[in-house]
């Protein structure tokens, strides 16, 4: 059997097993996810990513292993900003904490499918038209600089196009019906606020993927490396949300760190034909920018918040 086909098939089966264990065993009951449990799961998924990077390095060589690890760190870093918006969505739709995990779980399923399509399209463009890399780089620089501009107001989840589309085709219940996304009332199918929040989360992932997927093209255009690093970042994002949701007020400088990261990655892409930054240096730079912004944030707000598990 072709090795490439075996690698894709094996990874797909591995992800399906993880998702089945997650919903079928670890989180089959509707309950609020504690910070302690989420931190354990964050460590678990991060460990899997490191082990996977080691496997890639063993099979395909150390450079490929470094490419995966760099891509994973970049994708996970840029996903941090996603946490803030997801928290806003759950607040806007008043989603009870015990149902939030279910929304994020099914949101991941949709995100995997959508990102796979976006990744394949992006890689095809870059491989056929090299100049597209300059457009991606310029877009990332623009996005990073735009993030530095203070927000006048929080986005309204009700205005997200998928939410408005769902409201157009289905009546919406005012109350929750357990963890159900759909419910039939008087013979008419209704959607619940839980489904609206799922649509908002899916739309948000598409928006953030527009930034994060081009960013990894600065490291590699290997479809397997790009997709697997994205998958590990998405899997870790769910647990990361529950770990960070209560700490959001403390990340005062994270937004600026992510903005700087986008500018640096965009610059790397624009200058790719002039100077190619080594993968190990890109990994160190990414970790340094992210770690520095988090450390500075926690130091500044050290006396503001105390979180208990």
BAVEXMAR-211731 format. One record per residue (C-alpha): x, y, z; residue in one letter; chain; residue number from 1. Coordinates in steps of 0.1 Angstrom, whole numbers, padded with zeros to 4 digits. Each point is the difference from the previous one (the first is absolute). Last residue first. Layout:
# residues N
       X       Y       Z   residuo   cadena   num
       X       Y       Z         A        A   NUM
...
***
This chain:
# residues 309
       X       Y       Z   residuo   cadena   num
   -0105    0250    0402         X        A   309
    0005    0034    0015         X        A   308
    0010    0031   -0018         X        A   307
    0015    0031    0016         X        A   306
   -0002    0031   -0020         X        A   305
    0014    0035    0002         X        A   304
    0033   -0001    0019         X        A   303
    0020   -0017   -0027         X        A   302
   -0015    0021   -0028         X        A   301
    0032    0015   -0013         X        A   300
    0020   -0031    0006         X        A   299
   -0026   -0023   -0016         X        A   298
    0000    0022   -0031         X        A   297
    0038    0002   -0002         X        A   296
    0002   -0037    0002         X        A   295
   -0026   -0005   -0026         X        A   294
    0015    0025   -0025         X        A   293
    0035   -0015    0006         X        A   292
   -0012   -0036   -0005         X        A   291
   -0017    0008   -0033         X        A   290
    0029    0021   -0014         X        A   289
    0026   -0025    0012         X        A   288
   -0019   -0031   -0012         X        A   287
   -0003    0015   -0034         X        A   286
    0036    0011   -0002         X        A   285
    0013   -0034    0012         X        A   284
   -0022   -0018   -0026         X        A   283
    0011    0024   -0028         X        A   282
    0036   -0005    0010         X        A   281
   -0003   -0038   -0002         X        A   280
   -0016    0004   -0034         X        A   279
    0028    0020   -0014         X        A   278
   -0010    0034   -0013         X        A   277
    0002    0001   -0038         X        A   276
    0015    0033   -0013         X        A   275
   -0007    0017   -0033         X        A   274
   -0025   -0023   -0016         X        A   273
   -0020   -0004    0033         X        A   272
    0000    0037    0007         X        A   271
   -0038    0005   -0003         X        A   270
   -0005   -0033    0019         X        A   269
    0023    0009    0028         X        A   268
   -0016    0034    0002         X        A   267
   -0034   -0016    0004         X        A   266
    0013   -0023    0028         X        A   265
    0014    0030    0019         X        A   264
   -0031    0021   -0005         X        A   263
   -0022   -0029    0011         X        A   262
    0021   -0006    0031         X        A   261
    0000    0038    0009         X        A   260
   -0038   -0001   -0001         X        A   259
   -0001   -0032    0021         X        A   258
    0023    0017    0026         X        A   257
   -0022    0031   -0001         X        A   256
   -0031   -0020    0007         X        A   255
    0017   -0018    0028         X        A   254
    0009    0032    0018         X        A   253
   -0029    0002    0025         X        A   252
   -0004   -0037    0005         X        A   251
   -0012    0002    0036         X        A   250
   -0036    0008   -0007         X        A   249
   -0003   -0033   -0020         X        A   248
    0009   -0022    0030         X        A   247
   -0034   -0017    0005         X        A   246
   -0002   -0010   -0037         X        A   245
    0036   -0011    0000         X        A   244
   -0002   -0037    0011         X        A   243
   -0034   -0006   -0015         X        A   242
    0011    0015   -0033         X        A   241
    0033   -0019   -0001         X        A   240
   -0020   -0033    0002         X        A   239
   -0018    0010   -0032         X        A   238
    0031    0014   -0016         X        A   237
    0021   -0031    0004         X        A   236
   -0020   -0019   -0026         X        A   235
    0002    0030   -0023         X        A   234
    0038    0003    0004         X        A   233
    0005   -0038   -0006         X        A   232
   -0021    0003   -0031         X        A   231
    0018    0030   -0014         X        A   230
    0034   -0017    0005         X        A   229
   -0014   -0031   -0018         X        A   228
   -0013    0020   -0029         X        A   227
    0032    0021   -0007         X        A   226
    0023   -0030    0005         X        A   225
   -0020   -0022   -0023         X        A   224
   -0005    0026   -0027         X        A   223
    0038    0009   -0001         X        A   222
   -0001    0038   -0007         X        A   221
    0024    0008    0028         X        A   220
    0011    0027    0024         X        A   219
   -0014    0033   -0014         X        A   218
   -0029   -0021   -0013         X        A   217
   -0009   -0003    0037         X        A   216
   -0011    0036    0001         X        A   215
   -0024   -0005   -0030         X        A   214
   -0020   -0024    0022         X        A   213
   -0001    0022    0031         X        A   212
   -0015    0032   -0015         X        A   211
   -0028   -0014   -0022         X        A   210
   -0004   -0027    0027         X        A   209
   -0011    0027    0024         X        A   208
   -0030    0010   -0021         X        A   207
   -0009   -0036   -0007         X        A   206
    0002   -0008    0037         X        A   205
   -0023    0029    0008         X        A   204
   -0027   -0014   -0024         X        A   203
    0001   -0034    0016         X        A   202
   -0002    0016    0035         X        A   201
   -0030    0021   -0011         X        A   200
   -0018   -0030   -0014         X        A   199
    0006   -0019    0032         X        A   198
   -0014    0029    0020         X        A   197
   -0031    0000   -0021         X        A   196
   -0004   -0038    0005         X        A   195
    0001    0005    0038         X        A   194
   -0026    0027   -0003         X        A   193
   -0023   -0027   -0011         X        A   192
   -0012   -0009   -0035         X        A   191
   -0036   -0008   -0008         X        A   190
   -0016   -0028   -0020         X        A   189
   -0037    0004   -0003         X        A   188
   -0024   -0029    0010         X        A   187
   -0014    0019    0029         X        A   186
    0035    0006    0013         X        A   185
    0029   -0021   -0014         X        A   184
    0034    0006    0016         X        A   183
    0034    0007   -0015         X        A   182
    0034    0007    0015         X        A   181
   -0007   -0022    0030         X        A   180
    0021    0003    0032         X        A   179
   -0030    0004    0023         X        A   178
   -0028    0018   -0018         X        A   177
    0011    0036    0005         X        A   176
   -0025    0029    0000         X        A   175
   -0011    0026   -0025         X        A   174
   -0004   -0024   -0028         X        A   173
    0011    0010   -0035         X        A   172
   -0021   -0003   -0031         X        A   171
    0021   -0013   -0029         X        A   170
    0010    0012   -0035         X        A   169
    0007    0037    0007         X        A   168
    0014   -0005    0035         X        A   167
    0026   -0025   -0014         X        A   166
    0011    0025   -0026         X        A   165
    0003    0028    0026         X        A   164
    0022   -0022    0022         X        A   163
    0021   -0011   -0030         X        A   162
    0005    0037   -0010         X        A   161
    0011    0012    0034         X        A   160
   -0022    0029    0011         X        A   159
   -0013   -0017    0031         X        A   158
    0036   -0005    0012         X        A   157
    0003    0038    0004         X        A   156
    0037    0010   -0001         X        A   155
    0013    0019    0030         X        A   154
    0003    0038   -0003         X        A   153
    0026    0027   -0008         X        A   152
    0028   -0025   -0004         X        A   151
    0035    0016    0005         X        A   150
    0022   -0003   -0031         X        A   149
    0029   -0024    0005         X        A   148
   -0020   -0028   -0017         X        A   147
    0000    0020   -0032         X        A   146
    0038   -0001   -0001         X        A   145
   -0001   -0038    0003         X        A   144
   -0027   -0003   -0027         X        A   143
    0020    0022   -0024         X        A   142
    0032   -0020    0006         X        A   141
   -0020   -0033   -0005         X        A   140
   -0015    0013   -0032         X        A   139
    0034    0011   -0013         X        A   138
    0013   -0035    0006         X        A   137
   -0029   -0017   -0017         X        A   136
    0004    0023   -0030         X        A   135
    0037   -0007   -0001         X        A   134
   -0006   -0038    0001         X        A   133
   -0024    0004   -0029         X        A   132
    0031    0008   -0021         X        A   131
    0009   -0037   -0001         X        A   130
   -0030   -0008   -0022         X        A   129
   -0005   -0038   -0004         X        A   128
    0014   -0011    0033         X        A   127
   -0014    0029    0019         X        A   126
   -0035   -0003   -0015         X        A   125
   -0001   -0038    0006         X        A   124
    0011    0005    0035         X        A   123
   -0027    0025    0007         X        A   122
   -0028   -0022   -0016         X        A   121
    0011   -0031    0019         X        A   120
    0002    0020    0033         X        A   119
   -0034    0016   -0005         X        A   118
   -0017   -0033   -0007         X        A   117
    0016   -0017    0030         X        A   116
   -0008    0030    0021         X        A   115
   -0037   -0003   -0007         X        A   114
   -0001   -0037    0009         X        A   113
    0020    0003    0031         X        A   112
   -0019    0031    0012         X        A   111
   -0033   -0018   -0004         X        A   110
    0011   -0028    0023         X        A   109
    0015    0025    0024         X        A   108
   -0032    0019    0003         X        A   107
   -0017   -0033    0009         X        A   106
    0024   -0002    0030         X        A   105
   -0002    0037    0008         X        A   104
   -0038   -0001    0003         X        A   103
    0001   -0031    0021         X        A   102
    0026    0015    0024         X        A   101
   -0022    0031    0005         X        A   100
   -0030   -0020    0012         X        A    99
    0009   -0002    0037         X        A    98
    0011    0037    0000         X        A    97
   -0035    0012   -0008         X        A    96
   -0001    0019   -0034         X        A    95
   -0013    0035    0006         X        A    94
   -0001    0007   -0038         X        A    93
    0021    0032    0004         X        A    92
    0022   -0015    0027         X        A    91
    0008   -0032   -0020         X        A    90
    0008    0022   -0030         X        A    89
    0023    0023    0020         X        A    88
    0019   -0029    0014         X        A    87
    0004   -0013   -0035         X        A    86
    0014    0034   -0010         X        A    85
    0027    0000    0027         X        A    84
    0010   -0036   -0007         X        A    83
    0005    0007   -0037         X        A    82
    0029    0023    0010         X        A    81
    0017   -0030    0014         X        A    80
   -0003   -0018   -0034         X        A    79
    0029    0021   -0014         X        A    78
    0023   -0016    0026         X        A    77
   -0013   -0035   -0007         X        A    76
    0005    0005   -0038         X        A    75
    0036    0014    0005         X        A    74
    0009   -0027    0025         X        A    73
   -0013   -0028   -0022         X        A    72
    0017    0014   -0031         X        A    71
    0033    0002    0018         X        A    70
   -0003   -0035    0013         X        A    69
   -0010   -0014   -0034         X        A    68
    0029    0018   -0017         X        A    67
    0024   -0012    0027         X        A    66
   -0010   -0036   -0006         X        A    65
    0004    0006   -0038         X        A    64
    0035    0013    0006         X        A    63
    0008   -0030    0023         X        A    62
   -0006   -0026   -0027         X        A    61
   -0031   -0017   -0016         X        A    60
   -0005   -0031    0022         X        A    59
    0018    0010    0032         X        A    58
   -0008    0037   -0002         X        A    57
   -0036   -0008   -0007         X        A    56
   -0001   -0023    0030         X        A    55
    0016    0026    0022         X        A    54
   -0025    0026   -0011         X        A    53
   -0028   -0025    0008         X        A    52
    0015   -0004    0035         X        A    51
    0000    0038    0004         X        A    50
   -0035    0003   -0012         X        A    49
   -0012   -0028    0023         X        A    48
    0016    0018    0029         X        A    47
   -0018    0032   -0009         X        A    46
   -0033   -0019   -0002         X        A    45
    0005   -0016    0035         X        A    44
    0013    0033    0016         X        A    43
   -0031    0018   -0013         X        A    42
   -0021   -0029    0013         X        A    41
    0015    0003    0035         X        A    40
   -0005    0038   -0001         X        A    39
   -0036   -0005   -0010         X        A    38
   -0006   -0024    0029         X        A    37
    0015    0025    0025         X        A    36
   -0019    0029   -0015         X        A    35
   -0032   -0019    0005         X        A    34
   -0023   -0010   -0029         X        A    33
   -0036    0007    0009         X        A    32
   -0022   -0031   -0004         X        A    31
   -0022   -0017   -0026         X        A    30
    0011   -0036    0002         X        A    29
    0017   -0018   -0029         X        A    28
    0032    0020    0006         X        A    27
    0028   -0025    0005         X        A    26
   -0016   -0031   -0015         X        A    25
   -0021    0006   -0031         X        A    24
    0008    0036   -0007         X        A    23
    0038    0000    0005         X        A    22
    0006   -0037   -0007         X        A    21
   -0018    0003   -0034         X        A    20
    0020    0032   -0008         X        A    19
    0033   -0016    0008         X        A    18
   -0009   -0031   -0021         X        A    17
   -0011    0021   -0029         X        A    16
    0034    0019    0002         X        A    15
    0020   -0032   -0001         X        A    14
   -0021   -0014   -0029         X        A    13
    0008    0032   -0020         X        A    12
    0037   -0003    0009         X        A    11
    0002   -0036   -0012         X        A    10
   -0018    0008   -0032         X        A     9
    0022    0030   -0008         X        A     8
    0032   -0019    0008         X        A     7
   -0011   -0032   -0018         X        A     6
   -0009    0020   -0031         X        A     5
    0034    0017    0001         X        A     4
    0018   -0033    0005         X        A     3
   -0016   -0016   -0030         X        A     2
   -0012   -0035    0008         X        A     1
***
